[in-house]
Amino acid sequence: MRTDTQIAAESTRPLRPGATQVPVQPGKRRRPMAAPKTATEKAAKRKRILITVLAVLVVLAILVVAGYFVKKLIDSKYFFCVRSFKFIPLDKACDGKADCSGGEDESTCVSSLTANTTFPVRLVSSSQVLQVYRPGSGWRTVCAEDWSPQHTETTCRQLGYSVNPGMSKVEVGTLPSDFRASFCGVRSDPGAASTIEQAVFDRQSCSSGAAVSLTCSNCGDQAAEDRIVGGTGTTIEEWPWQVSLQQNGQHTCGGSLVTPRWVVTAAHCFSGSKKEVSRWQVMTGRTNMGSLGGSSVDKIILNGEYSAQRNDYDIAMMRLSKPITVGHTQRPVCLPPYGMNLKGGTPLVVTGWGYTEERGAVSSVLQKASVALIDRSVCSSREVYGPAITPRMVCAGFLDGKVDACQGDSGGPLVYLSNKWQLVGVVSWGVGCARKDRPGVYTNVDEMLNWVYTVMEKNR
C-alpha cells in the first residue's frame, strides 16, 4: 500500500528518465492546436473570392457601358465647349455664330469650295490619254517623246494618286479626231517643275506618233475570287472602296474611297445639325455594319454650288485624318476618265447598307444590285423626272421599278466595270424606292471631276 509521501515523491520524477524537465513558467500557455482546413473549405473560400471579383467587374462593366451610352446621348444633343466648360445645343454648333469661348463651336465645321478655274490636267477616254490645259490654247494631248518616270510621278501626284503609277503609249492615229487637234511636248529635264503644266510646251505634232497614257493607282481592283431594294448580300472584298459614314456611331450615308485619304459622298448627307466635323467617322473594310473603330475625319468639303432645293451639284468630299492601309478590304475605286459618254443600257452596280424596302430598315450586311444606265432623254422626259434632271445628274435602274437604291445608301457608289471599276455616280435622290417610272438619280461624277481634282490639290 502506497503512502501519500511515496506518491508525492513519485510525482516529481520525470516521465522519461534522462529527459530534461522544463520548468513551468507562470503566464505561459500552450497555443491551442487548430484542426487543419479541409480541401472543401479552401475551395469554398476561393469561390467566395472569385464571386466577389466577378461582381466588382460586372459592376464596373455596367458603369462603363452606362457611361458610354450617356455620353452618346449627350453627344447626339449637345456640343461641349472645352474652354468655357459648358454644353450648347447641337444645332447651335456650326451655325455661323460663336456660342463658345474663342468660337470653338465654329472652328471644325463643314466647308464649301467652288471650282472657278479649270483643273489643268485630265485623263480622257478609255485609253486614259493625258491632256494638259494651256491658257489661250485649251486642251492639248501630251506627246510621249522625252517622257520620264519623274513626269509620271509628278502628274499622278497632281491628280491625287501616288500608288504604283505607270505610263504607256497610245498611237496617235487611233485617237478621236479632237484629241489630234493640238499637242504639247515635255522638257527632257523637268527640273524644279512641281506640276506637269510647268514642264510642257506647245508643239504641232508628235514626232514619234505616240501620246502618253497614264495609270496612276492600283484602284478599282477586286479581291480574286442591294440601301438596296431588290439587291443581294455581298462582301466588302468585292467592293473594297465602299465605306459607311457615321455620325455619333450611327450609319448615316455611304461613300467611296477614291484615294487612301479621300472619300467621295453626297452633299445632302451634311444637312441640318450634321455639320460638325469631329462627330463623323468613316468605317472602312466592313461587310457587316458596325460602329467600333473607324477613321477620324479632319475635313468635309461640300460643292459650293450645291442646291438642296434642286438636288443639284450634290457631291462632297471627306479627308481622313490619316490614309488607310490599302489591302483586300480597303482599296480606292478609280475616278473615271473625262468624256466616257456611256450609253443607255450600260450595266452598272450600286452598293450600300440602306433600306431593303421603302419605309424599311437599314441592312446589317452590305448589299449590291445590278442596274442599267437610263438614257438622259428618257429620264428627263415628262413621264419620268422632266426638267428636274440637270447635266450634273444621271439616272440608273429600271423604269418598271423593283431594283433601286434607297434611304441609307445616299453618297454611296454607282460603279462601271471597264478594265477596272470606275466611279460614275454618287447616290443622290429619287421619288420613293424602286417605284415604277421613278428610277434612282445619281450625281454625275464625270461632270464633277474638275471639282474633285481641285479639292484634292488645294487640300493636300
C-alpha positions in Angstrom: 0.0 0.0 0.0 1.4 3.3 -1.2 1.6 6.2 1.2 1.0 9.9 0.4 4.7 10.5 0.8 5.5 8.0 -1.7 3.0 9.4 -4.2 4.4 12.9 -3.8 7.9 11.6 -4.3 7.0 9.6 -7.3 5.1 12.5 -8.9 8.3 14.6 -9.0 10.1 12.1 -11.2 10.2 12.7 -14.9 8.0 10.5 -17.1 11.0 9.8 -19.3 14.3 9.1 -17.5 17.1 11.3 -18.9 14.8 13.9 -20.4 15.4 17.5 -19.3 12.5 18.8 -17.3 11.3 22.2 -18.5 10.2 24.4 -15.6 6.7 25.7 -15.8 6.7 29.5 -16.4 3.8 31.4 -15.0 1.6 33.2 -17.6 2.7 31.0 -20.5 0.1 28.8 -22.1 0.3 26.4 -24.9 -1.0 27.5 -28.3 -4.2 25.7 -29.0 -3.9 23.2 -31.8 -6.4 24.1 -34.6 -7.7 21.4 -36.9 -6.3 21.8 -40.4 -8.7 23.2 -43.1 -10.2 20.7 -45.4 -10.0 20.9 -49.2 -13.7 21.7 -49.3 -13.3 24.7 -47.1 -10.4 26.0 -49.2 -12.4 25.6 -52.4 -15.3 27.5 -50.8 -13.0 30.4 -49.9 -11.6 30.6 -53.4 -15.2 30.5 -54.8 -16.2 33.4 -52.5 -13.2 35.5 -53.6 -13.9 34.7 -57.3 -17.6 35.7 -56.9 -16.6 38.9 -55.3 -14.1 39.8 -58.1 -16.6 38.9 -60.8 -19.3 41.0 -59.0 -16.9 44.0 -59.0 -16.0 43.5 -62.6 -19.7 43.3 -63.6 -20.5 46.5 -61.7 -17.6 48.3 -63.4 -18.6 47.0 -66.8 -22.2 48.2 -66.2 -20.9 51.6 -65.2 -18.6 51.8 -68.3 -21.5 50.8 -70.6 -23.9 53.2 -68.9 -21.3 56.0 -69.2 -20.8 55.2 -72.9 -24.5 55.4 -73.7 -24.9 58.5 -71.6 -22.0 60.1 -73.5 -23.6 59.1 -76.8 -26.9 60.5 -75.8 -25.3 63.8 -74.7 -23.2 64.0 -77.9 -26.3 63.5 -80.0 -28.0 66.5 -78.5 -25.2 68.8 -77.3 -21.8 70.3 -78.2 -19.3 70.6 -75.3 -17.3 73.8 -75.2 -14.0 72.7 -73.7 -12.6 76.2 -73.0 -15.7 77.6 -71.4 -16.7 74.2 -69.9 -20.3 74.3 -71.0 -22.8 72.5 -73.2 -24.7 74.1 -76.0 -27.5 72.6 -78.2 -26.0 70.8 -81.2 -27.9 72.9 -83.7 -26.1 76.0 -82.4 -22.7 74.4 -83.4 -21.6 75.4 -86.9 -24.5 77.9 -87.3 -22.2 80.8 -88.2 -22.4 82.4 -84.7 -19.8 81.8 -81.9 -21.5 80.4 -78.9 -18.4 79.0 -77.2 -15.4 80.9 -75.9 -13.0 81.6 -78.8 -15.5 80.4 -81.4 -14.7 76.8 -80.6 -18.1 75.6 -81.9 -17.4 77.2 -85.3 -13.8 76.0 -85.8 -14.3 72.5 -87.1 -17.2 72.7 -89.4 -18.2 71.6 -92.9 -16.8 74.0 -95.5 -17.6 74.5 -99.2 -15.5 75.1 -102.3 -16.4 76.3 -105.7 -14.0 75.4 -108.6 -13.9 78.7 -110.6 -10.9 77.6 -112.7 -10.1 74.7 -115.0 -8.1 72.0 -113.3 -5.2 71.8 -115.8 -4.7 68.0 -116.0 -7.1 65.3 -117.2 -7.2 61.7 -118.5 -9.6 61.2 -121.3 -11.3 58.2 -123.0 -11.0 54.6 -122.1 -7.3 54.8 -123.1 -6.6 57.3 -120.2 -4.8 59.7 -122.6 -3.2 62.6 -120.8 -4.1 66.1 -121.7 -2.9 69.4 -120.3 -4.8 72.7 -120.3 -2.9 75.6 -121.8 -4.4 79.1 -121.2 -5.2 80.6 -124.5 -4.9 77.4 -126.5 -7.1 75.0 -124.5 -6.6 71.3 -124.0 -3.6 69.6 -125.6 -2.7 65.9 -125.9 0.7 65.2 -124.4 3.3 63.5 -126.8 5.3 60.6 -125.5 8.7 62.0 -126.6 11.1 62.6 -123.7 8.5 61.5 -121.1 10.2 60.1 -118.0 9.2 58.3 -114.8 9.6 61.7 -113.0 6.9 63.2 -115.3 4.6 60.2 -114.4 5.1 60.7 -110.7 4.6 64.5 -110.9 1.4 64.1 -112.9 -0.2 61.3 -110.8 0.6 63.2 -107.6 -1.1 66.2 -109.0 -4.2 64.0 -109.8 -4.2 62.9 -106.1 -2.7 59.5 -106.6 0.8 58.2 -105.7 0.4 54.4 -105.7 2.1 52.3 -108.4 1.9 55.0 -111.2 2.6 53.7 -114.7 2.9 55.1 -118.2 2.1 53.5 -121.6 2.0 54.8 -125.2 -1.1 55.2 -127.4 -0.8 55.5 -131.2 -2.0 59.0 -132.1 -3.7 57.6 -135.2 -6.1 55.6 -133.0 -7.3 58.6 -131.1 -10.5 60.5 -131.8 -10.0 63.5 -134.2 -10.5 66.1 -131.5 -7.6 64.5 -129.5 -5.3 65.1 -132.5 -6.1 68.8 -133.0 -3.5 70.1 -130.5 -0.4 68.7 -128.9 2.3 69.6 -126.4 5.6 68.1 -125.5 7.6 67.8 -122.3 11.1 69.1 -121.5 13.5 66.2 -121.1 14.6 67.7 -117.8 11.6 68.6 -115.7 13.9 70.4 -113.3 12.1 72.2 -110.5 8.6 71.9 -112.1 6.1 70.9 -109.4 3.2 70.5 -111.8 3.1 68.9 -115.2 1.8 72.1 -116.9 5.0 73.8 -115.9 7.0 71.2 -117.8 5.2 71.3 -121.2 5.4 73.4 -124.3 3.1 73.6 -127.4 4.0 71.7 -130.5 2.3 70.9 -133.8 2.6 67.1 -133.7 4.1 64.1 -132.0 7.2 63.1 -134.0 7.0 59.5 -132.6 3.4 59.2 -133.4 2.6 58.3 -129.8 0.8 60.0 -126.9 1.0 59.5 -123.2 -1.5 57.2 -121.4 -1.3 57.0 -117.5 -2.4 54.6 -114.8 -1.9 56.5 -111.5 -3.1 54.0 -109.0 -3.9 50.3 -108.3 -7.5 51.5 -107.9 -10.6 49.6 -108.9 -9.4 46.1 -108.3 -11.5 43.4 -106.6 -10.3 40.6 -104.5 -9.6 37.4 -106.5 -12.4 35.3 -106.5 -29.0 45.9 -102.7 -29.7 50.9 -99.1 -30.6 48.5 -101.9 -34.1 47.3 -102.9 -34.0 44.0 -104.8 -30.3 43.5 -104.1 -28.4 40.6 -102.7 -25.9 40.2 -99.9 -22.2 40.7 -100.8 -18.8 41.1 -99.2 -16.5 44.1 -98.8 -13.8 42.2 -100.6 -15.9 42.6 -103.8 -16.4 46.3 -103.2 -13.4 47.4 -101.1 -14.0 51.2 -101.7 -17.4 51.1 -100.1 -17.4 53.0 -96.7 -20.0 53.8 -94.0 -20.2 57.4 -92.9 -21.3 57.5 -89.3 -22.3 60.4 -87.1 -22.0 59.7 -83.4 -21.8 56.0 -84.2 -24.9 55.9 -86.3 -24.8 54.9 -90.0 -25.9 58.0 -92.0 -24.6 57.7 -95.5 -22.4 55.7 -97.8 -19.3 56.8 -99.6 -16.4 55.8 -101.9 -12.7 55.8 -101.3 -11.1 57.4 -104.3 -7.6 57.7 -102.8 -6.2 56.2 -99.5 -7.2 59.5 -97.8 -10.2 60.9 -99.7 -13.8 59.8 -99.7 -16.4 61.0 -102.2 -20.0 61.2 -101.0 -23.2 63.3 -101.3 -23.5 66.9 -100.1 -27.0 66.3 -98.7 -25.6 64.0 -96.1 -24.4 67.0 -94.1 -27.7 68.9 -93.8 -29.2 70.2 -90.6 -27.1 69.5 -87.4 -24.6 67.3 -89.2 -22.0 70.0 -89.9 -19.6 69.4 -87.0 -16.6 67.5 -88.5 -15.3 65.9 -85.3 -18.6 63.9 -84.9 -18.0 62.0 -88.1 -16.2 58.7 -88.6 -15.5 56.6 -91.7 -15.8 52.9 -91.4 -13.8 51.0 -93.9 -13.2 47.3 -94.7 -16.6 46.1 -93.2 -19.1 43.7 -94.7 -21.3 43.9 -91.6 -22.5 47.2 -90.2 -20.5 48.2 -87.1 -19.7 51.3 -85.1 -16.5 50.5 -83.3 -13.1 51.7 -84.7 -13.1 53.6 -87.9 -11.1 56.6 -89.2 -11.5 60.1 -87.9 -12.0 63.0 -90.3 -10.3 66.4 -90.4 -12.1 68.0 -93.4 -15.5 67.8 -95.0 -15.9 69.9 -98.2 -19.2 70.5 -100.0 -19.5 71.6 -103.6 -20.0 75.4 -103.3 -22.8 75.2 -105.9 -24.8 72.6 -104.1 -28.6 73.3 -104.1 -30.7 71.5 -101.6 -33.9 72.6 -103.3 -32.9 71.2 -106.7 -30.5 68.4 -105.5 -28.0 69.8 -108.0 -24.2 69.6 -107.6 -24.9 67.0 -104.8 -21.3 66.0 -104.1 -18.9 66.3 -101.1 -15.5 65.1 -100.1 -14.2 63.9 -96.7 -10.5 63.9 -95.9 -9.4 61.2 -93.4 -7.0 62.3 -90.6 -4.6 59.7 -91.9 -4.5 57.5 -95.0 -6.0 54.0 -94.8 -3.7 51.0 -95.4 -4.6 49.6 -98.9 -5.5 45.9 -98.8 -8.1 43.3 -99.9 -10.9 45.0 -97.9 -9.8 48.6 -98.3 -8.9 49.9 -101.8 -9.9 53.0 -103.8 -12.2 52.9 -106.8 -10.9 54.6 -109.9 -12.3 58.0 -110.9 -13.5 57.8 -114.5 -11.7 59.4 -117.4 -13.3 62.5 -118.9 -15.9 62.1 -121.6 -16.8 58.4 -121.2 -20.2 59.0 -122.7 -21.8 55.8 -121.5 -24.9 54.8 -123.4 -28.3 53.9 -122.1 -28.5 50.3 -121.0 -24.9 50.1 -119.8 -24.7 47.7 -116.9 -23.7 49.3 -113.6 -23.7 48.2 -109.9 -24.8 50.1 -106.8 -23.9 49.1 -103.3 -24.8 50.1 -99.7 -26.3 49.3 -96.4 -29.5 51.2 -96.9 -33.2 50.2 -96.7 -34.0 46.9 -98.4 -37.6 48.2 -99.0 -39.3 51.6 -98.9 -40.0 52.6 -95.3 -37.9 49.6 -94.2 -34.8 49.4 -92.2 -31.0 49.6 -92.7 -29.4 46.4 -93.7 -26.8 44.9 -91.4 -25.0 43.3 -94.3 -23.6 45.1 -97.4 -25.9 44.8 -100.4 -25.3 45.1 -104.1 -27.7 45.4 -107.1 -27.1 45.4 -110.8 -28.8 48.3 -112.5 -28.8 49.8 -116.0 -27.9 53.4 -117.1 -31.1 55.1 -118.3 -30.6 57.4 -121.3 -30.8 61.1 -120.3 -33.6 61.8 -122.8 -35.7 59.1 -121.2 -35.0 60.2 -117.6 -35.7 63.9 -118.4 -39.0 63.1 -120.2 -42.3 64.3 -118.8 -43.3 60.8 -117.8 -40.2 60.4 -115.6 -38.5 63.4 -114.0 -38.8 66.1 -116.6 -36.7 69.3 -116.2 -35.6 68.2 -112.6 -32.7 66.3 -114.3 -29.6 68.5 -114.9 -26.3 67.8 -116.6 -24.9 67.0 -113.1 -27.2 64.0 -112.8 -27.5 60.6 -114.3 -30.3 58.0 -113.9 -29.9 54.3 -113.3 -32.3 51.4 -112.5 -35.3 50.2 -114.3 -38.5 52.0 -115.4 -40.6 49.1 -114.1 -39.0 49.5 -110.6 -38.1 46.5 -108.5 -34.4 47.4 -108.1 -33.1 50.7 -106.7 -31.0 52.5 -104.1 -32.9 53.8 -101.0 -32.5 55.7 -97.7 -29.2 55.0 -96.1 -27.4 54.4 -99.5 -27.0 58.2 -100.1 -23.5 59.1 -101.0 -22.6 55.6 -102.0 -21.1 54.4 -105.2 -22.5 53.6 -108.6 -19.7 51.9 -110.5 -18.9 50.7 -114.0 -16.5 48.0 -115.0 -14.2 48.8 -117.8 -10.8 47.2 -117.3 -11.2 48.4 -113.7 -14.1 49.5 -111.6 -14.8 53.2 -112.1 -17.0 55.6 -110.0 -19.6 57.0 -112.4 -22.3 58.1 -109.9 -23.0 59.1 -106.3 -26.4 58.0 -104.8 -28.3 61.3 -104.7 -32.1 61.3 -104.8 -35.3 59.7 -106.2 -39.0 59.5 -105.5 -39.6 56.6 -103.2 -37.6 53.4 -103.7 -37.9 51.1 -106.7 -41.2 52.7 -107.9 -42.4 52.5 -111.5 -41.0 55.3 -113.7 -39.1 56.7 -110.7 -35.5 55.4 -111.1 -32.6 56.4 -108.9 -30.9 59.7 -109.6 -27.1 59.9 -109.1 -24.6 62.7 -109.2 -22.8 62.6 -112.5 -19.1 62.2 -111.5 -17.9 62.9 -115.0 -19.3 66.4 -114.7 -17.7 66.8 -111.2 -14.2 65.7 -112.0 -12.8 69.2 -112.3 -14.2 70.0 -108.8 -12.9 66.7 -107.3 -9.4 67.2 -108.5 -9.4 70.9 -107.4 -10.4 69.9 -103.9 -7.6 67.3 -103.6 -5.0 69.7 -105.0 -6.0 72.6 -102.7 -6.1 70.4 -99.6 -3.0 68.2 -99.8 
